[in-house]
Structure formats: C-alpha cells, structure tokens
Amino acid sequence: MITISDVKKQYYKQGLGKTLYTYLRFWEYPRLVRIEELLPKTGTIIDLGSGYGIFSNYAAATSPKRYVLACEFDKKKTEVAKKAANTGRINNITFDNKDITKINIKKADAIVVMHVLHHLKSYEEQKELIGECVNKLDKGGILLIDEVDKKYTLQYFLALLTDNLLYPGDRFYYRSRKDMISFLSKFPLIVDVRNVSSFLMPYPELVYICKKK
C-alpha cells in the first residue's frame, strides 16, 4: 500500500528548491492522511487549488479506483505535480491549469477545497465557489473544506504570519469555526467538523465534512 512517505521519497525529487519546499509541506502529512481517509475510495474526486499536487497524487495513488482531477492556476506548480505523477506512474489523475473561480466544475463524487478559501478575493467569491461545488455534487456527495480557524490564539497568528511571508501584500479572508458553520448552513449540506491539527504543523486546522442533502 502506498503511504504519504512513499509519495514524498519517490515522486518529489525535482531539484533542490522544489524538493526542499515539498519536503517542508510533507510536515503536514498527518493532516493529509486524515483528510484522504474521509474521501470515497471510488469515483471522481476534484481537488481545487491543488498546488504542487501533494494531496492529489496521494489520493490517486492510494486508491486506483478513484479518478482525481487536480485544478491549479499556477503553471509551475502544475508542472511539478505532473512530473511527480509521471514519476510515480499514477495514471488515474489529470491536471487542469486554470483559475478555479472561472472554470466550469465537473460533476464529482467528492470535492476538496484545501487551504483555498481564505486566498480568494472576497467572501462573496467564497460563496460563489462553494455554491458551484454544491451544484456539481449529487445527493450524498462529499465536500471537504480544510481551513485555518480564525480564533485569536498563537496558532492562528502563526498561520497568519506564514501566509503573509509566502504571499506578501495579499489580503486573507479567514473565518472562525462559528462563522464557517453559519456560512455553510446556507447550502443544502449536512456539516461535521474535525480538528486535524498536529504537533508537526501547529496551525488551528479544521476540516469541514459536508454531505449534500
């Protein structure tokens, strides 16, 4: 069985800079494993804002009966993700290099929105994206949203500092747990919430498990 460690060691060796960055991102592996376990083992999975494809490739590699579509605006990140998939001979994944706020999202059994919402341009844009996701899920379909909890703790300010260092000048649209649940309640969703923080990546991470009614 493929593990997240296998994906790190075998697929992401693409030069010092890229390798170092993706190795640092693999500090998050406990969270990624927990989120992958929430996905159906078969069917179409869409990962919106897939970045370097770490989670997308892992989700595809762990269950060949899945078809994973990874959508990412940054062309360089997409190329790294594609190369990793080719290295790992992952055949059940496709990469789409487009703006996720402008694409026509395809029908899916599950959609993942991981560390994406707070990077959008407004709360209204968040509403539009989630609405589009919900529309493309059948009854019982799963929407997984992984986000930082806007709670004024040391963990939150650490996450905010990290985002400001990585994306200087950007504005971030975080939501608190209460605010996110209120926001998601406007859609036909049954919402559960789990804490997926770990000592390796000590941000206030929450995953919202949303099942379409």
C-alpha positions in Angstrom: 0.0 0.0 0.0 1.3 3.5 -0.9 1.9 5.8 2.0 2.4 9.5 2.2 6.0 8.9 3.0 6.3 6.9 -0.3 4.9 9.8 -2.3 7.4 12.1 -0.6 10.5 10.0 -1.2 9.7 8.5 -4.6 7.8 11.2 -6.5 9.1 14.6 -5.4 12.8 14.8 -6.3 12.9 17.6 -8.8 15.8 19.8 -7.9 16.9 21.3 -4.5 14.4 24.2 -4.4 11.4 22.2 -5.3 12.4 19.2 -3.3 13.0 21.3 -0.2 9.7 23.1 -0.4 7.7 19.9 -1.0 9.6 18.2 1.8 8.6 21.0 4.1 5.0 20.7 3.0 5.1 17.0 3.9 5.4 18.0 7.5 1.6 18.2 7.1 1.3 14.5 6.4 -0.8 13.6 9.4 -3.5 16.1 8.3 -3.3 14.9 4.7 -3.7 11.3 5.7 -6.8 12.1 7.9 -8.4 14.0 5.1 -7.7 11.3 2.5 -9.5 8.8 4.7 -12.7 10.9 4.5 -12.9 10.5 0.7 -14.7 7.8 -1.1 -12.4 5.0 -2.4 -14.1 5.1 -5.8 -15.5 7.8 -8.1 -14.4 11.2 -9.3 -12.5 13.4 -6.8 -11.8 17.1 -7.7 -9.0 18.9 -5.8 -9.5 22.7 -6.2 -6.3 24.7 -5.7 -4.2 21.6 -5.7 -0.8 23.4 -5.7 2.1 21.0 -6.1 -0.3 18.1 -6.2 0.9 16.5 -3.0 -2.6 15.7 -1.8 -4.0 15.0 -5.3 -1.2 12.5 -6.1 -1.5 10.8 -2.7 -5.3 10.5 -3.1 -4.9 8.9 -6.5 -2.0 6.6 -5.6 -3.8 5.2 -2.5 -6.9 4.2 -4.5 -6.6 3.3 -8.2 -10.4 3.2 -8.4 -10.6 6.9 -7.9 -10.3 9.4 -10.8 -8.7 12.5 -9.5 -8.9 15.9 -11.2 -6.4 18.4 -9.8 -7.1 22.1 -10.6 -4.4 24.7 -10.1 -3.9 28.2 -11.5 -0.1 28.3 -11.1 1.5 26.7 -14.1 4.9 26.0 -12.4 3.2 24.2 -9.5 1.1 22.2 -12.0 4.2 21.1 -13.9 5.8 19.9 -10.6 2.6 17.9 -9.8 2.5 16.4 -13.3 6.2 15.3 -13.1 5.6 13.7 -9.7 2.6 11.8 -11.1 4.6 10.6 -14.0 7.5 9.5 -11.8 5.1 7.5 -9.6 3.2 6.2 -12.7 -0.1 7.4 -11.3 -2.5 7.0 -14.2 -5.8 7.9 -12.6 -5.1 11.6 -12.2 -5.4 14.6 -14.6 -4.2 18.2 -14.1 -6.1 21.3 -15.1 -4.1 24.5 -15.2 -6.9 27.0 -14.8 -8.4 29.6 -12.3 -10.8 27.6 -10.1 -13.1 30.7 -9.7 -13.7 30.7 -13.5 -13.8 27.1 -14.5 -17.0 25.0 -15.0 -16.5 22.5 -12.3 -17.3 19.0 -13.4 -19.7 16.5 -11.8 -17.9 14.7 -8.9 -18.4 12.3 -6.1 -16.2 14.4 -3.8 -14.6 17.9 -4.0 -11.7 19.0 -1.9 -11.0 22.7 -1.1 -7.9 22.7 1.0 -6.3 26.0 2.2 -8.0 27.9 -0.7 -11.0 29.9 0.6 -9.0 32.4 2.6 -6.9 33.2 -0.5 -9.9 34.2 -2.7 -10.5 37.8 -3.4 -13.6 38.3 -1.2 -16.2 36.5 1.0 -18.6 36.8 -1.9 -16.1 34.8 -4.1 -16.1 32.1 -1.4 -19.9 31.9 -1.6 -19.8 31.6 -5.4 -17.2 28.9 -5.4 -18.9 26.8 -2.7 -22.2 27.2 -4.4 -20.7 25.9 -7.7 -19.2 22.9 -5.8 -22.5 22.0 -4.2 -24.3 22.2 -7.5 -21.9 19.7 -9.0 -22.4 17.1 -6.3 -25.1 14.5 -6.3 -27.1 13.7 -3.2 -24.7 12.2 -0.7 -21.7 13.7 -2.4 -18.9 15.0 -0.2 -17.3 18.4 0.0 -14.2 18.6 2.2 -13.1 22.1 3.2 -9.8 22.4 5.1 -9.3 25.9 6.6 -7.5 27.7 9.4 -9.8 28.6 12.3 -9.9 32.3 12.9 -9.5 32.2 16.6 -7.2 34.6 18.2 -4.6 32.2 19.5 -0.8 31.8 19.0 -1.6 29.1 16.4 -3.8 31.4 14.4 -1.2 34.2 14.4 1.5 31.7 13.3 -0.7 30.7 10.3 -1.3 34.4 9.5 2.4 35.2 9.7 3.2 32.3 7.4 0.7 33.4 4.8 2.0 36.9 4.9 5.5 35.7 4.4 4.5 33.5 1.5 2.1 35.9 -0.1 3.2 39.4 0.8 0.6 42.1 0.1 -2.3 39.8 -0.1 -5.5 40.1 2.0 -6.7 36.9 3.6 -10.4 36.0 4.3 -10.3 33.6 7.2 -13.4 32.5 9.0 -13.9 31.3 12.6 -15.5 27.9 13.2 -18.8 29.5 14.1 -18.8 31.8 11.1 -17.9 28.9 8.7 -20.7 26.7 10.0 -23.1 29.6 9.6 -21.9 30.2 6.1 -22.2 26.5 5.1 -25.6 26.3 6.6 -26.9 28.4 3.8 -26.3 25.5 1.4 -28.1 22.1 1.3 -25.3 20.4 3.4 -25.0 18.3 6.5 -21.9 19.6 8.2 -19.5 17.9 10.6 -16.3 19.5 11.8 -13.0 17.8 12.9 -9.7 19.2 14.2 -6.8 18.0 12.1 -4.0 20.0 13.6 -0.8 18.2 14.6 2.3 18.9 16.5 4.3 18.9 13.2 2.2 21.7 11.7 0.7 23.5 14.7 -1.9 25.6 12.9 -5.5 25.7 14.1 -6.7 23.4 11.2 -10.3 22.4 10.9 -11.8 20.2 8.2 -15.5 20.7 7.4 -17.0 17.4 6.2 -20.1 18.4 4.2 -22.5 15.9 2.8 -25.0 17.1 0.2 -28.6 16.6 1.3 
